[in-house]
């Protein structure tokens, strides 16, 4: 593992993270989990946009 880094957060953010953290889970593990969740949500949103745009296309056979 690389050197530890400090990420400044407000007391409110620290409390929120602390409340989300499972017993025995590190903050690193929690932040990794949250980052993965964010990536999945962004990917799902892209797929949803693609699916919505599909409705705008007409099959070539219909042209």
N, C-alpha and C positions, 0 to 999 in steps of 0.2 A: 504494500500500500504506500502511496506517496505521502509526502509531508502533510501534516494537518493544515487546513486553511481556516481562516475565520470569516464568517459571513455575518456582518452586522444586521440585526433585526430589532424591531421594536419589542418592548415587553409584551404587547398584545400578540404579536406574531409568534413570539417564543412560547407564550401560554397556549396558543392555538396548536402549534406543532407538538408541544408537550402532551396536550390532550389527545391528539391523533395518534401519538406513538404508543405502540403495544408494549407491554412489559417485556424487558429484555431486548427490545428493538433499539438499534442505535439511530441517532439523527441522520447519519449517512444512509442507513437502510431506508428510513422514512422518506428522505428527500429523493432517493433513487426511485422508490415506489411512486411517489407523486409525479416525478418527471416522466416515468413510463406511462402513467395514467394520462397525463397531458398529451403525450405523443399519440396514444391510442385515440383520444378524443379528437385530435386534429385530423388524424387519418380517417376516422369515421365521418367527420364533417366533409372531408374531400370526396369520399365515396358517395356521400349523400348528394353533394353538388353535382357529381358526375351522373348520378342516377336521375336527378331532376333535369339535367341538360339532355339526357337521352330522349326525353319526351318531345324535345324540339326537333329531333331529326326524323326524317321520313325515309323509309326504306327505298333503295334505288328502284325496285320493282314497281313502286307506287308513283314514280315520277313520269 
